[in-house]
Structure formats: C-alpha cells, structure tokens
Amino acid sequence: MSLKKGVLRSFDAVSYTATIVLSGSDKADLKDVAVARNIESAGMVAGRNVAVFFPDEHNAKEAVIIAVYT
C-alpha cells in the first residue's frame, strides 16, 4: 500500500473518475482513476492537488483519489 501526491488534469462527473499526473512523473497521465464518492464534484478542478491511495503498488487500476486540496 502507498499514498502518493498528484495533480488533477480532468474529471468525469458521470463515471466519477479522473485523469491525473503523479508528482515527479510529468510525462505520463493516469487515466480513469476512481474518485472517492465523498469528494464533491465541484471540488474536482483541474490543477488542484490530489492524494492517491494505491492498495496494490503494482496495479494502478486499483488507485483511488481520496482527497483533493490546494
């Protein structure tokens, strides 16, 4: 398990997923990252910082955004 910092690129309110870039990795975006439902969609603004939880560090498809902050 690990917790990483990233930056929000875009948010899809229908599927409640986001595209992010992890800090220190400006070359590759992670797409279709699940967003915790307790985060309001109004707060999911491009450019904001996000905290991303990885239950399995070897499987990025299980990543979940657990917080958004400035």
N, C-alpha and C positions, 0 to 999 in steps of 0.2 A: 504494500500500500504506500501511496505517496500523495503529497499535496504540492501542486505547482501553481505558479502565477502566470497569467496570460493577459492578452488584450483582446477585447471583443471586436471582431470585424463586422459581423452581421448577425441578425436574429430573425428567426422564423416563428412568428406567434402561433401559426396553425399547428406545426409539428412540435413546437416548444423545443427547438434545437438551435444551435448557434455555430457560427464559424469563428474560430479563434486562432491566434498565433501565440505560442508559448514564449515566455520571456527567454531571451538568449537564442531563439530559433526563428529569426525573421524571414527565413526562406520558405518555410513550409506551413501552410494553414492546416488546422484540423477542422474537418467539416462534419456536420451532423452530430455535434456533441450535445448530449442531453442536458437540459437545464432543469434544476430543481423547481418544482411547481410552486414552492413558497416564495419564489422570486417574482415580483411583479413585472409584467412585460414592459411597463412604462420605464422601468429602470434599466432595461437592456438597450443601452445607447452605444453605438459604435464608438470605439476609443476608450471606453471605460475598462478598468482593470477587473479581472475575474480570478477567483480561486477555483482551481480544478482538482477534483479528487479522482485519483486513479486507483481503484481497488486492486487491479492487476496491472502492474507497470509494463507488461509485455503485450497488453491488449488495449489499444487506445479506444476501441469501440465501446468499452465499458466506462469511459470517462464521464464524469458528471460535474457541471458547474454548480458549485454550492454557495457562492457569494459573488456579488458584484459591488464594486466600490470605486471611489475616485481617488 
